[in-house]
């Protein structure tokens, strides 16, 4: 059968065949798709980097500039002293005292916090009644403001009327009663002044930090535990592995990335502790962190030098030195937690 093609009427413009339009549209779609794939991610993350450059990078660079000057509030001139502030800092015993206090409080808070968070997460991961209620309860301490936590725990650890000293006194009285039954001498009891004792103040401050952040880390561990395949536990159970062996050989290695993350965050936050020791003290003088600097942290020392003694240049040097310390300790924490063997 022969097909007869009707000629186009005069004056009617014949367009290009449909087959020629499709490649052009396809090319434009591919170009838009490639542009969206390559450029869109940078557009999405650009606001963060712009805000960080304005409120993070620029203040950091300007702080280093201030640390190279004898900068005092109220003074007209700010002479350039080079690295004299850093040299003075390295020979300042108060700085090293604050650094030792910071590391001590960090160790007392971070290590127990991680262990308790792992234990709580494993318990919450088990089959419990009202699991949602208990999981939500883990987050309640983190919702309380740090200032409120410091004020409440300051009352609990008070020397004359604090509940902690009262509980310790009750425990000692009970021991005295038991010792009296066998004719032993009673124990001499005096209330602990948590504001004047270095070990006691460090334990009190670490208790505040642990109470506030243990539940938060436990929920992070719990979310990671729920992502572990159950087949690993079933296979290990068939091989005769108990609950503790499963936790140590499967759960902990599978949680290695999350443990590294929480350890780094706890290290960074722990070395910058400020609100708790500031509101914990009873001393209202020019020295912060105890009358004898028993629990003066590095940030408290910075606050004292920069905002009470108005030595902004020296305070900026303290800030940069603390930045270097945090980077070093974060690196050591990463190397230590990285040694956790991953699960096969």
Long-range contacts (C-beta under 8 A, 24 or more apart in sequence): 60-323, 63-316, 63-319, 63-320, 64-316, 64-320, 66-312, 66-313, 66-316, 67-313, 67-316, 67-317, 67-319, 67-320, 68-313, 69-313, 70-313, 71-311, 71-312, 71-313, 71-316, 72-310, 72-311, 72-312, 72-313, 73-310, 73-312, 74-310, 78-313, 81-313, 85-313, 85-314, 85-316, 85-317, 86-317, 86-321, 88-314, 88-317, 89-314, 89-317, 89-318, 89-321, 94-293, 94-296, 94-301, 95-298, 95-301, 95-318, 95-321, 97-293, 97-296, 98-289, 98-293, 98-296, 98-297, 98-298, 98-300, 98-301, 99-298, 99-325, 101-198, 101-202, 101-289, 101-293, 101-294, 101-295, 101-296, 101-297, 102-270, 102-271, 102-273, 102-297, 102-298, 102-299, 103-271, 103-329, 104-202, 105-202, 105-205, 105-206, 105-209, 105-270, 105-273, 105-277, 105-295, 105-297, 106-267, 106-270, 106-271, 106-273, 106-329, 108-202, 108-203, 108-205, 108-206, 109-205, 109-206, 109-209, 109-210, 109-266, 109-270, 110-263, 110-266, 110-267, 110-270, 112-206, 112-210, 113-209, 113-210, 113-213, 113-214, 113-217, 113-266, 114-217, 114-259, 114-262, 114-263, 114-266, 116-210, 116-214, 116-218, 117-214, 117-215, 117-217, 117-218, 117-220, 117-221, 117-262, 118-218, 118-221, 118-252, 118-255, 120-214, 120-215, 120-218, 121-218, 121-219, 121-221, 121-222, 121-225, 122-225, 122-247, 122-251, 124-218, 124-222, 125-222, 125-225, 125-226, 135-219, 135-222, 137-215, 138-215, 138-216, 138-218, 138-219, 139-215, 139-216, 139-219, 140-215, 141-211, 141-212, 141-213, 141-214, 141-215, 141-216, 142-212, 142-213, 142-215, 142-216, 144-212, 146-212, 146-275, 146-276, 147-275, 147-279, 149-208, 149-211, 149-212, 149-276, 150-208, 150-275, 150-276, 150-278, 150-279, 150-280, 151-279, 153-204, 153-207, 153-208, 153-211, 153-276, 153-280, 154-279, 154-280, 157-194, 157-200, 157-204, 157-280, 158-194, 159-191, 159-192, 159-193, 159-194, 159-195, 160-191, 162-194, 164-192, 164-194, 164-204, 165-191, 165-192, 168-192, 195-280, 195-281, 195-282, 195-283, 195-290, 195-291, 195-294, 196-290, 196-291, 196-292, 196-294, 197-294, 198-294, 198-295, 201-277, 201-280, 201-290, 201-294, 201-295, 202-295, 204-280, 205-273, 205-276, 205-277, 205-280, 205-295, 208-276, 208-280, 209-270, 209-273, 209-276, 213-266, 213-269, 217-262, 217-266, 220-258, 220-261, 220-262, 221-255, 221-258, 221-259, 221-262, 224-254, 224-255, 224-257, 224-258, 225-251, 225-255, 228-254, 232-343, 249-343, 250-343, 252-340, 253-340, 253-341, 253-342, 253-343, 254-342, 254-343, 256-337, 256-338, 256-340, 256-342, 259-337, 259-340, 260-334, 260-337, 260-338, 263-333, 263-334, 263-336, 263-337, 264-330, 264-333, 264-334, 267-326, 267-329, 267-330, 267-333, 268-326, 268-330, 271-298, 271-322, 271-325, 271-326, 271-329, 272-299, 272-322, 272-326, 273-297, 273-299, 274-299, 274-300, 274-303, 278-303, 298-322, 298-325
